[in-house]
Structure formats: C-alpha cells, structure tokens
C-alpha cells in the first residue's frame, strides 16, 4: 500500500513538471501575442495619421511616439500612444491583463486592455473626457483590437474609421 502511494506521488510530480512546461510555453506565446498586438495598435494609429496628413497642405497631425518597435511594449506597465492636432488629443493606453487571459471586463477573452480618451481644452474646462474601453480580444477567427463604450454598450473594431469618429468629435 505504501509503495503504491509513493508510485502515485511520483507520477503526480512527473505530471506537474509537464503541466509547468505547458504553462511556460503558453506564457511565452501570450507574451509574443501581446507584443504583436501592440505593434498592430500602433500600425492603425500611424496609418491614420499618415492618411490624414497626406490630405493636408502641411502635416498637422502628430503621433507620439513617432516610431515603435515590438520591444517597446512594456508588459509590466501602462503603454501610451497619443495622436494630437492643435491641442486636440486622442490618447490610447493599454497594458497586459494580470492573468494570461481575462474575461473580467469584457465578454470575449482578451490579453491586453486599456482605454481611448479624447479631449480638448473646452472639454477639459467642462471636465468632460470621453473614454472607451479597449481590449485585444482572442476572437474565434483571429485576434483583434475592440473598443467598448460603457455608456451605450456599443462595441466595434479599433480601426481608422473609429479614430476618424473620435477625432471628428474634437474639432
């Protein structure tokens, strides 16, 4: 009987090692996915800025930071992108979820979360800053950035159309 218990204990320890290896592999995959997602978010923002500036006589819309590399993603803190034009500011913040995958604030599983905020001096004077939640969701077909307006329960894809709608409100 004692020998059988020791055998089961040894098998459990061996299985635990395999389970730890799988968790480590999943952690690495999620870390790589988060870096890729940060690059995709920056890509949408830089594409939007380029398209708008191409239609202007001189570039007026700025994106900070001006360049972005996947290594620039901070897995342990808040990341910030900012689009601004003449005192009108659209901020995009995002960070990793505390756990690898979460569904705490949005019904679709996500690995990054944050917010978009847009404001100008007039809105600041009135203490009105529009904010939408932002999630990098693990959709069935492919992962994507989605926004969620908690006031109206409206949700959609974070893309250049979404950025146009936010910037239109600031002008």
C-alpha positions, 0 to 999 in steps of 0.5 A, spaced: 500 500 500 505 504 501 509 503 495 503 504 491 502 511 494 509 513 493 508 510 485 502 515 485 506 521 488 511 520 483 507 520 477 503 526 480 510 530 480 512 527 473 505 530 471 506 537 474 513 538 471 509 537 464 503 541 466 509 547 468 512 546 461 505 547 458 504 553 462 511 556 460 510 555 453 503 558 453 506 564 457 511 565 452 506 565 446 501 570 450 507 574 451 509 574 443 501 575 442 501 581 446 507 584 443 504 583 436 498 586 438 501 592 440 505 593 434 498 592 430 495 598 435 500 602 433 500 600 425 492 603 425 494 609 429 500 611 424 496 609 418 491 614 420 495 619 421 499 618 415 492 618 411 490 624 414 496 628 413 497 626 406 490 630 405 493 636 408 497 642 405 502 641 411 502 635 416 498 637 422 497 631 425 502 628 430 503 621 433 507 620 439 511 616 439 513 617 432 516 610 431 515 603 435 518 597 435 515 590 438 520 591 444 517 597 446 511 594 449 512 594 456 508 588 459 509 590 466 506 597 465 501 602 462 503 603 454 501 610 451 500 612 444 497 619 443 495 622 436 494 630 437 492 636 432 492 643 435 491 641 442 486 636 440 488 629 443 486 622 442 490 618 447 490 610 447 493 606 453 493 599 454 497 594 458 497 586 459 491 583 463 494 580 470 492 573 468 494 570 461 487 571 459 481 575 462 474 575 461 473 580 467 471 586 463 469 584 457 465 578 454 470 575 449 477 573 452 482 578 451 490 579 453 491 586 453 486 592 455 486 599 456 482 605 454 481 611 448 480 618 451 479 624 447 479 631 449 480 638 448 481 644 452 473 646 452 472 639 454 477 639 459 474 646 462 467 642 462 471 636 465 468 632 460 473 626 457 470 621 453 473 614 454 472 607 451 474 601 453 479 597 449 481 590 449 485 585 444 480 580 444 482 572 442 476 572 437 474 565 434 477 567 427 483 571 429 485 576 434 483 583 434 483 590 437 475 592 440 473 598 443 467 598 448 463 604 450 460 603 457 455 608 456 451 605 450 454 598 450 456 599 443 462 595 441 466 595 434 473 594 431 479 599 433 480 601 426 481 608 422 474 609 421 473 609 429 479 614 430 476 618 424 469 618 429 473 620 435 477 625 432 471 628 428 468 629 435 474 634 437 474 639 432 
